[in-house]
């Protein structure tokens, strides 16, 4: 699993003009991708990493100050554009594999005490955010 994580000062995801997930104030926006050999254990590991990574102001984590997270599935994180001009998506897990694992990341975060908003799996989503810093990291487990 991999996640592109941005420190944000507010983030929102819309589907068909309707807000389906939003966080206000300081927090993290995590775009989560799943590949074929990912497991529920890797989802739990990623959740722990997201909850504890110290990239908020003052080298704090979401667990330190109760900051919210917006978690959005994104299969394109496993796109490969090394050859030609059109990316391939072969490394991305199909929906029936990926969706439960993204849901597991969210469930594990909530079990840790996190306030988590989400996108809608497989939907055409419009994401808006204010990147704070800007600060963006790639996490892989």
Secondary structure, DSSP 8 states (H G I E B T S, - for coil): -EEEEEEEEEEEEEETTEEEEEEEEEEEEEEEE-BTT--HHHHHHHHHHHHH---BGGGB-HHHHT-EEEEEE-GGGG-B-SSSSS-B-TTB--HHHHHHHHHHHHHHHHHTT--EEE--TTS-EEEEEEEEEEEEEEEE-
